[in-house]
């Protein structure tokens, strides 16, 4: 009994470790630290947002798999539509809604980088919920497997969620400065985040199921993560140079 409890506790720690590790990493990017309570609030709301997102995905997939046009497609376009327009869209939408209703109208917004930062926090909460579900549904045969799974989630899906939402957050922040291009900026940001998310899942799934005979296909998701991280890092540097204004006041003018 004690051994079983210890295993469950270990799996729980390994499941939440990737999200909290990246959370500490990205929080160091903010020169003006955010309120700890607000960070934890958005992180936990991000966790809870994974459940309605999963319900939406299941509902969309039910109609998706029974649509004649979709079922007539070959496997590659079928998977692309699934991962981009269903999974990517649903998950990025709910991570954004957390920030939309609990951050953008809050006085804690005092610099441009706050928006992508809170988007990342929400995304890491979402990813943590996913990690908990993955560990709960996984059986381990050898002692090293849970540690390997935690590392893979840390370098893969958890980082992906943070990068995609961070990119969206950058464009949301820019939309408050270039109001005339606001719709275009929002469309571009969400499109980039959703497509990156969907392509990562598609390439990873394609590699696992052997959809492609390319021996290097497994490196495509890694390359996508590297490029996405470079894009976000470059964008955060640029956005920090924008004049710090009260976004809420600007929005209400």
BALOBA-1460 file (C-alpha; in Angstrom, 3 decimals):
// residues 253
<rec num="1" residu="x" x="0.000" y="0.000" z="0.000"/>
<rec num="2" residu="x" x="2.797" y="2.415" z="0.941"/>
<rec num="3" residu="x" x="4.712" y="1.515" z="-2.192"/>
<rec num="4" residu="x" x="1.630" y="2.185" z="-4.335"/>
<rec num="5" residu="x" x="1.084" y="5.566" z="-2.668"/>
<rec num="6" residu="x" x="4.739" y="6.472" z="-3.161"/>
<rec num="7" residu="x" x="4.497" y="5.618" z="-6.847"/>
<rec num="8" residu="x" x="1.384" y="7.747" z="-7.288"/>
<rec num="9" residu="x" x="3.059" y="10.652" z="-5.512"/>
<rec num="10" residu="x" x="6.178" y="10.275" z="-7.697"/>
<rec num="11" residu="x" x="4.090" y="10.192" z="-10.888"/>
<rec num="12" residu="x" x="2.202" y="13.277" z="-9.747"/>
<rec num="13" residu="x" x="5.442" y="15.177" z="-9.171"/>
<rec num="14" residu="x" x="6.857" y="14.087" z="-12.522"/>
<rec num="15" residu="x" x="3.618" y="15.128" z="-14.240"/>
<rec num="16" residu="x" x="3.606" y="18.671" z="-12.838"/>
<rec num="17" residu="x" x="7.374" y="19.204" z="-12.993"/>
<rec num="18" residu="x" x="7.558" y="20.165" z="-16.719"/>
<rec num="19" residu="x" x="4.914" y="22.882" z="-16.392"/>
<rec num="20" residu="x" x="6.339" y="24.434" z="-13.227"/>
<rec num="21" residu="x" x="9.902" y="24.306" z="-14.580"/>
<rec num="22" residu="x" x="8.979" y="26.203" z="-17.748"/>
<rec num="23" residu="x" x="6.846" y="28.565" z="-15.637"/>
<rec num="24" residu="x" x="9.873" y="29.603" z="-13.589"/>
<rec num="25" residu="x" x="11.940" y="29.943" z="-16.768"/>
<rec num="26" residu="x" x="9.518" y="32.285" z="-18.528"/>
<rec num="27" residu="x" x="8.755" y="34.338" z="-15.410"/>
<rec num="28" residu="x" x="12.409" y="35.347" z="-15.327"/>
<rec num="29" residu="x" x="11.860" y="37.084" z="-18.685"/>
<rec num="30" residu="x" x="9.698" y="39.717" z="-16.989"/>
<rec num="31" residu="x" x="11.609" y="42.687" z="-15.554"/>
<rec num="32" residu="x" x="8.568" y="43.764" z="-13.556"/>
<rec num="33" residu="x" x="7.448" y="40.610" z="-11.712"/>
<rec num="34" residu="x" x="3.737" y="39.907" z="-11.755"/>
<rec num="35" residu="x" x="1.715" y="39.315" z="-8.561"/>
<rec num="36" residu="x" x="2.326" y="35.719" z="-7.439"/>
<rec num="37" residu="x" x="-1.357" y="35.221" z="-6.678"/>
<rec num="38" residu="x" x="-2.311" y="36.294" z="-10.199"/>
<rec num="39" residu="x" x="0.278" y="33.989" z="-11.761"/>
<rec num="40" residu="x" x="-0.996" y="31.012" z="-9.763"/>
<rec num="41" residu="x" x="-4.606" y="31.939" z="-10.508"/>
<rec num="42" residu="x" x="-4.034" y="31.964" z="-14.268"/>
<rec num="43" residu="x" x="-1.968" y="28.778" z="-14.054"/>
<rec num="44" residu="x" x="-4.777" y="26.946" z="-12.245"/>
<rec num="45" residu="x" x="-7.432" y="28.370" z="-14.569"/>
<rec num="46" residu="x" x="-5.262" y="27.065" z="-17.408"/>
<rec num="47" residu="x" x="-5.442" y="23.618" z="-15.828"/>
<rec num="48" residu="x" x="-9.222" y="23.760" z="-15.597"/>
<rec num="49" residu="x" x="-9.562" y="25.071" z="-19.167"/>
<rec num="50" residu="x" x="-8.220" y="21.757" z="-20.480"/>
<rec num="51" residu="x" x="-11.462" y="20.009" z="-19.593"/>
<rec num="52" residu="x" x="-13.946" y="22.131" z="-21.617"/>
<rec num="53" residu="x" x="-11.366" y="22.115" z="-24.430"/>
<rec num="54" residu="x" x="-11.371" y="18.307" z="-24.366"/>
<rec num="55" residu="x" x="-15.179" y="18.239" z="-24.439"/>
<rec num="56" residu="x" x="-15.206" y="20.603" z="-27.435"/>
<rec num="57" residu="x" x="-12.640" y="18.447" z="-29.215"/>
<rec num="58" residu="x" x="-14.702" y="15.307" z="-28.631"/>
<rec num="59" residu="x" x="-17.846" y="17.023" z="-29.899"/>
<rec num="60" residu="x" x="-16.093" y="18.353" z="-33.014"/>
<rec num="61" residu="x" x="-14.416" y="15.013" z="-33.680"/>
<rec num="62" residu="x" x="-17.783" y="13.253" z="-33.569"/>
<rec num="63" residu="x" x="-19.080" y="15.396" z="-36.406"/>
<rec num="64" residu="x" x="-15.704" y="15.406" z="-38.129"/>
<rec num="65" residu="x" x="-15.495" y="11.623" z="-38.410"/>
<rec num="66" residu="x" x="-19.009" y="11.318" z="-39.837"/>
<rec num="67" residu="x" x="-18.792" y="14.070" z="-42.470"/>
<rec num="68" residu="x" x="-18.710" y="12.478" z="-45.958"/>
<rec num="69" residu="x" x="-16.281" y="15.032" z="-47.382"/>
<rec num="70" residu="x" x="-13.844" y="14.451" z="-44.513"/>
<rec num="71" residu="x" x="-14.099" y="10.669" z="-44.542"/>
<rec num="72" residu="x" x="-13.345" y="10.658" z="-48.274"/>
<rec num="73" residu="x" x="-10.003" y="12.410" z="-47.759"/>
<rec num="74" residu="x" x="-6.704" y="10.559" z="-47.703"/>
<rec num="75" residu="x" x="-4.918" y="10.130" z="-44.379"/>
<rec num="76" residu="x" x="-2.575" y="13.159" z="-44.596"/>
<rec num="77" residu="x" x="-5.159" y="15.932" z="-45.254"/>
<rec num="78" residu="x" x="-7.499" y="14.169" z="-42.822"/>
<rec num="79" residu="x" x="-4.919" y="14.372" z="-40.026"/>
<rec num="80" residu="x" x="-3.917" y="17.936" z="-40.920"/>
<rec num="81" residu="x" x="-7.510" y="19.158" z="-40.643"/>
<rec num="82" residu="x" x="-7.950" y="17.223" z="-37.401"/>
<rec num="83" residu="x" x="-4.842" y="18.576" z="-35.700"/>
<rec num="84" residu="x" x="-5.059" y="22.168" z="-36.947"/>
<rec num="85" residu="x" x="-8.768" y="23.005" z="-37.161"/>
<rec num="86" residu="x" x="-9.979" y="20.880" z="-34.257"/>
<rec num="87" residu="x" x="-7.259" y="20.191" z="-31.711"/>
<rec num="88" residu="x" x="-5.077" y="23.250" z="-32.332"/>
<rec num="89" residu="x" x="-8.040" y="25.625" z="-32.575"/>
<rec num="90" residu="x" x="-9.906" y="24.281" z="-29.527"/>
<rec num="91" residu="x" x="-6.890" y="24.222" z="-27.240"/>
<rec num="92" residu="x" x="-5.516" y="27.631" z="-28.198"/>
<rec num="93" residu="x" x="-9.010" y="29.116" z="-27.903"/>
<rec num="94" residu="x" x="-9.526" y="28.008" z="-24.305"/>
<rec num="95" residu="x" x="-6.028" y="28.999" z="-23.217"/>
<rec num="96" residu="x" x="-6.743" y="32.459" z="-24.644"/>
<rec num="97" residu="x" x="-10.154" y="32.717" z="-22.960"/>
<rec num="98" residu="x" x="-8.485" y="32.383" z="-19.554"/>
<rec num="99" residu="x" x="-6.365" y="35.458" z="-20.300"/>
<rec num="100" residu="x" x="-9.200" y="37.269" z="-22.039"/>
<rec num="101" residu="x" x="-11.540" y="37.177" z="-19.043"/>
<rec num="102" residu="x" x="-9.145" y="37.119" z="-16.089"/>
<rec num="103" residu="x" x="-6.187" y="39.229" z="-17.215"/>
<rec num="104" residu="x" x="-6.942" y="41.718" z="-20.001"/>
<rec num="105" residu="x" x="-9.469" y="43.568" z="-17.858"/>
<rec num="106" residu="x" x="-7.222" y="43.524" z="-14.794"/>
<rec num="107" residu="x" x="-5.029" y="46.324" z="-13.476"/>
<rec num="108" residu="x" x="-2.026" y="43.973" z="-13.370"/>
<rec num="109" residu="x" x="-1.388" y="44.752" z="-17.052"/>
<rec num="110" residu="x" x="1.370" y="47.364" z="-16.882"/>
<rec num="111" residu="x" x="3.737" y="46.499" z="-19.752"/>
<rec num="112" residu="x" x="3.412" y="44.950" z="-23.239"/>
<rec num="113" residu="x" x="5.230" y="41.723" z="-22.354"/>
<rec num="114" residu="x" x="2.577" y="40.913" z="-19.749"/>
<rec num="115" residu="x" x="0.141" y="39.629" z="-22.379"/>
<rec num="116" residu="x" x="2.389" y="36.936" z="-23.900"/>
<rec num="117" residu="x" x="3.617" y="36.121" z="-20.390"/>
<rec num="118" residu="x" x="0.118" y="35.431" z="-19.074"/>
<rec num="119" residu="x" x="-0.715" y="33.504" z="-22.245"/>
<rec num="120" residu="x" x="2.299" y="31.304" z="-21.521"/>
<rec num="121" residu="x" x="1.217" y="30.857" z="-17.893"/>
<rec num="122" residu="x" x="-2.266" y="29.786" z="-18.996"/>
<rec num="123" residu="x" x="-0.746" y="27.425" z="-21.566"/>
<rec num="124" residu="x" x="1.548" y="25.813" z="-18.998"/>
<rec num="125" residu="x" x="-1.435" y="25.201" z="-16.739"/>
<rec num="126" residu="x" x="-3.228" y="23.602" z="-19.676"/>
<rec num="127" residu="x" x="-0.170" y="21.460" z="-20.470"/>
<rec num="128" residu="x" x="0.074" y="20.385" z="-16.827"/>
<rec num="129" residu="x" x="-3.497" y="19.073" z="-16.967"/>
<rec num="130" residu="x" x="-2.551" y="17.120" z="-20.092"/>
<rec num="131" residu="x" x="0.540" y="15.730" z="-18.380"/>
<rec num="132" residu="x" x="-1.507" y="14.574" z="-15.386"/>
<rec num="133" residu="x" x="-3.932" y="12.786" z="-17.700"/>
<rec num="134" residu="x" x="-1.080" y="11.182" z="-19.649"/>
<rec num="135" residu="x" x="0.550" y="9.868" z="-16.468"/>
<rec num="136" residu="x" x="-2.808" y="8.688" z="-15.097"/>
<rec num="137" residu="x" x="-3.480" y="6.675" z="-18.229"/>
<rec num="138" residu="x" x="0.029" y="5.249" z="-18.617"/>
<rec num="139" residu="x" x="1.356" y="2.011" z="-17.164"/>
<rec num="140" residu="x" x="5.073" y="1.791" z="-16.480"/>
<rec num="141" residu="x" x="7.056" y="-1.415" z="-16.783"/>
<rec num="142" residu="x" x="10.499" y="-0.241" z="-15.740"/>
<rec num="143" residu="x" x="11.620" y="2.310" z="-13.163"/>
<rec num="144" residu="x" x="13.093" y="4.753" z="-15.695"/>
<rec num="145" residu="x" x="9.962" y="5.077" z="-17.855"/>
<rec num="146" residu="x" x="8.151" y="7.767" z="-15.788"/>
<rec num="147" residu="x" x="11.307" y="9.906" z="-15.735"/>
<rec num="148" residu="x" x="11.719" y="9.554" z="-19.502"/>
<rec num="149" residu="x" x="8.057" y="10.418" z="-20.057"/>
<rec num="150" residu="x" x="8.394" y="13.539" z="-17.897"/>
<rec num="151" residu="x" x="11.480" y="14.622" z="-19.849"/>
<rec num="152" residu="x" x="9.763" y="14.019" z="-23.188"/>
<rec num="153" residu="x" x="6.735" y="16.029" z="-22.078"/>
<rec num="154" residu="x" x="9.056" y="18.781" z="-20.803"/>
<rec num="155" residu="x" x="10.913" y="19.119" z="-24.115"/>
<rec num="156" residu="x" x="7.885" y="18.417" z="-26.299"/>
<rec num="157" residu="x" x="4.206" y="19.040" z="-25.655"/>
<rec num="158" residu="x" x="4.624" y="21.281" z="-22.590"/>
<rec num="159" residu="x" x="7.044" y="23.598" z="-24.375"/>
<rec num="160" residu="x" x="4.839" y="23.537" z="-27.480"/>
<rec num="161" residu="x" x="1.839" y="24.846" z="-25.539"/>
<rec num="162" residu="x" x="3.901" y="27.682" z="-24.080"/>
<rec num="163" residu="x" x="5.392" y="28.685" z="-27.441"/>
<rec num="164" residu="x" x="2.119" y="28.660" z="-29.382"/>
<rec num="165" residu="x" x="0.250" y="30.709" z="-26.789"/>
<rec num="166" residu="x" x="3.237" y="33.018" z="-26.353"/>
<rec num="167" residu="x" x="3.250" y="33.793" z="-30.074"/>
<rec num="168" residu="x" x="-0.480" y="34.533" z="-29.965"/>
<rec num="169" residu="x" x="0.102" y="36.755" z="-26.936"/>
<rec num="170" residu="x" x="2.731" y="38.777" z="-28.789"/>
<rec num="171" residu="x" x="0.305" y="39.595" z="-31.584"/>
<rec num="172" residu="x" x="-2.448" y="40.441" z="-29.098"/>
<rec num="173" residu="x" x="-0.069" y="42.910" z="-27.424"/>
<rec num="174" residu="x" x="0.876" y="44.424" z="-30.796"/>
<rec num="175" residu="x" x="-2.807" y="44.846" z="-31.645"/>
<rec num="176" residu="x" x="-3.142" y="47.373" z="-28.806"/>
<rec num="177" residu="x" x="-0.461" y="49.554" z="-30.404"/>
<rec num="178" residu="x" x="-1.395" y="49.357" z="-34.075"/>
<rec num="179" residu="x" x="-5.149" y="49.675" z="-33.785"/>
<rec num="180" residu="x" x="-5.703" y="50.115" z="-37.515"/>
<rec num="181" residu="x" x="-4.131" y="46.692" z="-38.136"/>
<rec num="182" residu="x" x="-5.662" y="45.093" z="-35.060"/>
<rec num="183" residu="x" x="-7.857" y="42.561" z="-36.866"/>
<rec num="184" residu="x" x="-4.995" y="41.531" z="-39.155"/>
<rec num="185" residu="x" x="-2.599" y="41.183" z="-36.216"/>
<rec num="186" residu="x" x="-5.053" y="39.091" z="-34.204"/>
<rec num="187" residu="x" x="-5.809" y="36.891" z="-37.212"/>
<rec num="188" residu="x" x="-2.106" y="36.429" z="-37.927"/>
<rec num="189" residu="x" x="-1.263" y="35.632" z="-34.304"/>
<rec num="190" residu="x" x="-4.013" y="33.074" z="-33.825"/>
<rec num="191" residu="x" x="-3.326" y="31.504" z="-37.221"/>
<rec num="192" residu="x" x="0.383" y="31.137" z="-36.431"/>
<rec num="193" residu="x" x="-0.240" y="29.664" z="-32.990"/>
<rec num="194" residu="x" x="-2.906" y="27.232" z="-34.168"/>
<rec num="195" residu="x" x="-0.954" y="26.100" z="-37.245"/>
<rec num="196" residu="x" x="2.274" y="25.575" z="-35.275"/>
<rec num="197" residu="x" x="0.314" y="23.556" z="-32.716"/>
<rec num="198" residu="x" x="-1.391" y="21.458" z="-35.369"/>
<rec num="199" residu="x" x="1.764" y="20.841" z="-37.414"/>
<rec num="200" residu="x" x="3.657" y="19.687" z="-34.326"/>
<rec num="201" residu="x" x="0.951" y="17.164" z="-33.429"/>
<rec num="202" residu="x" x="0.643" y="16.060" z="-37.055"/>
<rec num="203" residu="x" x="4.378" y="15.506" z="-37.527"/>
<rec num="204" residu="x" x="4.701" y="13.742" z="-34.190"/>
<rec num="205" residu="x" x="1.756" y="11.458" z="-34.894"/>
<rec num="206" residu="x" x="2.973" y="10.792" z="-38.449"/>
<rec num="207" residu="x" x="6.375" y="9.752" z="-37.122"/>
<rec num="208" residu="x" x="4.903" y="7.467" z="-34.451"/>
<rec num="209" residu="x" x="2.476" y="5.631" z="-36.729"/>
<rec num="210" residu="x" x="4.999" y="5.410" z="-39.553"/>
<rec num="211" residu="x" x="2.924" y="7.448" z="-41.973"/>
<rec num="212" residu="x" x="6.080" y="8.597" z="-43.703"/>
<rec num="213" residu="x" x="9.067" y="6.493" z="-44.723"/>
<rec num="214" residu="x" x="11.430" y="9.406" z="-44.096"/>
<rec num="215" residu="x" x="13.886" y="8.348" z="-41.387"/>
<rec num="216" residu="x" x="14.346" y="11.975" z="-40.369"/>
<rec num="217" residu="x" x="10.630" y="12.705" z="-39.895"/>
<rec num="218" residu="x" x="10.953" y="12.487" z="-36.112"/>
<rec num="219" residu="x" x="13.201" y="15.561" z="-36.240"/>
<rec num="220" residu="x" x="10.504" y="17.740" z="-37.855"/>
<rec num="221" residu="x" x="8.677" y="18.381" z="-34.542"/>
<rec num="222" residu="x" x="12.034" y="19.231" z="-32.934"/>
<rec num="223" residu="x" x="12.857" y="21.668" z="-35.736"/>
<rec num="224" residu="x" x="9.415" y="23.237" z="-35.388"/>
<rec num="225" residu="x" x="9.978" y="23.754" z="-31.658"/>
<rec num="226" residu="x" x="13.378" y="25.366" z="-32.285"/>
<rec num="227" residu="x" x="11.973" y="27.743" z="-34.911"/>
<rec num="228" residu="x" x="8.976" y="28.598" z="-32.724"/>
<rec num="229" residu="x" x="11.204" y="29.303" z="-29.732"/>
<rec num="230" residu="x" x="13.422" y="31.541" z="-31.871"/>
<rec num="231" residu="x" x="10.340" y="33.412" z="-33.129"/>
<rec num="232" residu="x" x="8.985" y="33.924" z="-29.615"/>
<rec num="233" residu="x" x="12.354" y="34.936" z="-28.149"/>
<rec num="234" residu="x" x="12.919" y="37.473" z="-30.938"/>
<rec num="235" residu="x" x="9.368" y="38.817" z="-30.568"/>
<rec num="236" residu="x" x="9.695" y="39.214" z="-26.800"/>
<rec num="237" residu="x" x="12.896" y="41.224" z="-27.258"/>
<rec num="238" residu="x" x="11.147" y="43.534" z="-29.719"/>
<rec num="239" residu="x" x="7.963" y="43.867" z="-27.707"/>
<rec num="240" residu="x" x="9.890" y="44.871" z="-24.590"/>
<rec num="241" residu="x" x="11.073" y="47.944" z="-26.491"/>
<rec num="242" residu="x" x="7.530" y="49.173" z="-26.947"/>
<rec num="243" residu="x" x="6.455" y="51.994" z="-24.695"/>
<rec num="244" residu="x" x="4.920" y="50.680" z="-21.505"/>
<rec num="245" residu="x" x="1.384" y="51.956" z="-21.281"/>
<rec num="246" residu="x" x="-1.671" y="50.943" z="-19.351"/>
<rec num="247" residu="x" x="-3.324" y="48.614" z="-21.848"/>
<rec num="248" residu="x" x="-6.601" y="48.704" z="-20.010"/>
<rec num="249" residu="x" x="-6.841" y="52.466" z="-20.213"/>
<rec num="250" residu="x" x="-5.911" y="52.417" z="-23.868"/>
<rec num="251" residu="x" x="-8.509" y="49.793" z="-24.569"/>
<rec num="252" residu="x" x="-11.249" y="51.773" z="-22.886"/>
<rec num="253" residu="x" x="-10.557" y="54.998" z="-24.771"/>
